[in-house]
Amino acid sequence: MLTHTWRKSSRSGPNGACVEARLAETGVEIRDTKLTVSPILRASRADWHSLLRTSGR
């Protein structure tokens, strides 16, 4: 379950290649944790759920 705090993906690798996501006012925000200043991608909740279904989660 996503919250307003960043949550690391359970599929993140041990080499620091991590993706985090959190709920936002208008959808979901996604970032790369290994970058010190990561751009934040924004997706609607519908798009986020579609991505999860497509990836088998």
Secondary structure as the mmCIF struct_conf table of DSSP 4:
data_model
#
loop_
_struct_conf.conf_type_id
_struct_conf.id
_struct_conf.beg_label_comp_id
_struct_conf.beg_label_asym_id
_struct_conf.beg_label_seq_id
_struct_conf.end_label_comp_id
_struct_conf.end_label_asym_id
_struct_conf.end_label_seq_id
BEND BEND1 HIS A 4 THR A 5
STRN STRN1 ARG A 7 LYS A 8
TURN_TY1_P TURN_TY1_P1 SER A 10 ARG A 11
TURN_TY1_P TURN_TY1_P2 PRO A 14 ASN A 15
BEND BEND2 GLY A 16 GLY A 16
STRN STRN2 VAL A 19 ALA A 24
TURN_TY1_P TURN_TY1_P3 GLU A 25 THR A 26
STRN STRN3 GLY A 27 ASP A 32
TURN_TY1_P TURN_TY1_P4 THR A 33 LYS A 34
BEND BEND3 LEU A 35 LEU A 35
TURN_TY1_P TURN_TY1_P5 THR A 36 VAL A 37
STRN STRN4 LEU A 41 ALA A 43
HELX_RH_AL_P HELX_RH_AL_P1 ARG A 45 THR A 54
TURN_TY1_P TURN_TY1_P6 SER A 55 GLY A 56
#
